[in-house]
Structures are given as structure tokens and as C-alpha cells.
Amino acid sequence: MFIFKLTALGPIMLLAALLFPKEGATWIVNLPGAPMVIDIEGATLGAYELKNTSGREIVSVTLGCVVMKKQKAVVVLRLPHRDISVVAGGSLGEAIVDAPYTDPYAQCVVKQKAKLAVVSVTFGDKTSWSFSESERAGPSI
């Protein structure tokens, strides 16, 4: 079971940070031009926070598993999209409750040996952004 909420992760993240050693940011990549970034500051074992950096409301997000090939990001798996509501400047987080790590971490890092990234979003005005694999992408964490 996972908790997906719109507020700071507070006590859950503090507890996770105390119980488990901090991982490096090697399991995420923030793709160029993405209107939402993944932040794992202080998080462990797949917990993360999605931050809306677009200036517009985001109503759905799709995370994906990305590998780097010759300085080019390639999406090897798109996870199911999630209907959300994150205002401009807002954030959304996923914490670990009763599993070794979050499902996106399990799907991308453990199973695919890839990095987790935001690969598409839909805005409140029904426009969208999607990562184009033709774009050059150096890892940004």
C-alpha cells in the first residue's frame, strides 16, 4: 500500500530517513523541458516528491523508465498515468508504507534497471507535454 498525497510528507519521510540510509539520486532523471521535476531530497527507497515547475495546473502525470544511450534518453516503459491536481508551484509525493519501496521504483529501478522520470503531463487547460526521445538529454538531478 502506498500513500499518494498533496502535502509535504512530514513524519513518514522523517521516519524513513531515520530508518534507512540515504540513497544517491542515481535512480531518477529530470528530463529537459519537463514541467514537473522529481525531488528525492531526504527520501529513501523510492519515495519521492513531484514538483510542478510549469506555472500552470497539472491534472495528470505519467512517469516512465528511462535509460541513457549515447547521451540520449530513451523511454523503455511508460507507467500508467495518474489523474492528479497540482497547482502551479505545488507538489505531490509518494511515500513507502508497507513495501520495500514504491511501485514506480520497483518497476523502473529494480525490474528495468532504468531511471524514473516524468515523461508526460496534461495541464488543466487540456494541453499537454510529452518527452520526445529525439531530444538530447544529459541526466539532470
VENZI-V132616 format. One record per backbone hydrogen bond with DSSP energy under -1.0 kcal/mol. NH is the residue of the N-H (numbers start at 1). CO is the residue of the C=O. If there is no record, write none. Layout:
# VENZI-V132616
<<NH | CO> <NH | CO>>
This chain:
# VENZI-V132616
<<5 | 93> <12 | 9> <14 | 10> <15 | 11> <16 | 12> <17 | 13> <18 | 14> <19 | 15> <20 | 16> <28 | 25> <29 | 116> <30 | 140> <34 | 31> <37 | 51> <39 | 49> <43 | 40> <47 | 44> <48 | 94> <49 | 39> <50 | 92> <51 | 37> <52 | 90> <53 | 35> <58 | 86> <59 | 122> <60 | 122> <61 | 82> <62 | 120> <64 | 117> <65 | 77> <66 | 115> <67 | 74> <69 | 72> <74 | 67> <76 | 65> <77 | 65> <79 | 63> <82 | 61> <84 | 59> <86 | 58> <89 | 52> <90 | 87> <92 | 50> <93 | 5> <94 | 48> <95 | 3> <98 | 1> <106 | 102> <107 | 103> <108 | 104> <109 | 105> <110 | 105> <111 | 106> <112 | 107> <114 | 108> <115 | 66> <116 | 27> <117 | 64> <119 | 62> <120 | 62> <121 | 129> <122 | 60> <123 | 127> <124 | 57> <126 | 123> <129 | 121> <131 | 119> <135 | 132> <137 | 71>>
